[in-house]
Amino acid sequence: VQLQASGGGSVQAGGSLRLSCAVSVRIFSSWSMGWFRQGPGKEREFVAVIGWTGGNADYADSVKGRFTISKDNAANTAYLQMNSLKPEDTAVYYCGADKRTFKLVPSRWHRDYDYWGQGTLVTVSS
């Protein structure tokens, strides 16, 4: 199983980026997906997760109303649309896949995710 994350970059505060996470297996459609981030010297933290159907999205309070997670099962790809970016959003962003199929409520805990992308760096300047 391979997860390929892309879409990171450098933007000014208030800007937008869209991250993508392409998954190499069709069973992706049965998995919950999550986006997590890790800033310098920090632990990996929850950003947003989504259930296997593309519903039951859940967000960290710090990104609620600014970020949107989505999942295209036909394309085997998860997305994270990030708007109104702030300098504190600067981090390496990782997508994760929870291989427990048909899980109704996606987990916020990164250790519940079995497969990970390589990370994509997002830098937001003030």
C-alpha positions, 0 to 999 in steps of 0.5 A: 500500500502506498500513499502519495501526498502532494500539494504543499508549498509556501503561501502568505497568511490568508492564502489557500492550498489544497493537499491531495493523498493518492492511495494505491489500492481500491480498498481505499473506498472502505477506509477512513482517512485522516490528515495530521501535521507535525510542526518543528519540535512538536508531536504529530497532531490531528487536523481532520478525519473523514469516514469511509463513505466520505461523511462524518468529517471531524476537525480540530478546533484550530482549523474548523471553518477554514479546512475541509476534508473530502474523499473521492472513492472513485479516484482513490484520493483524499483531499484537504482544502485549506483556506485562510491559512495562518502562520501557525498552520506551518507544518509537515502534513501527513495523510493516513489510512485506517485499514479497519474497513467500514469504520463508522466513526473515524479516529482522531488518534494518529496511532489508529492509522496504519498507512502513511504518506511521506508528508508534504510541507506547508509554510505560511508566512505572515 
